[in-house]
Amino acid sequence: MNKKQKIVLWIGIIIFVLVSLNPPQKSHRTPLRPSRRRASRDNAPIVNVVVIGAGDVDGAKLLSHWLIIIVLTGGLIYTFKDRKDKKPKAEQKNN
């Protein structure tokens, strides 16, 4: 793994952790009866969800966020792969 790939991997890990610390929440508003109160946040810190028990994590949305991060990180790692022209071993011995 070269230096660019390691940088991309670490950035992907950091983004993954940040998204996990602030997961998307399920919305309890109904479209037919909009609330007059100020709209609740779509995301809540994980401390509120785990420790306090406030809010419901939208698992499908969180999973889709994780998959997007994984696919993009994997794609960038593949893109930054060394593109050296490697000759077959038989040709290298003849030269």
Secondary structure, 3 states (H helix, E strand, C coil): CCHHHHHHHHHHHHHHHHHHHCCEECCCCECCECCCCCCCCCECCHHHHHHHCCCCECHHHHHHHHHHHHHHHHHHHHHCCCCCCCCCHHHHHHC
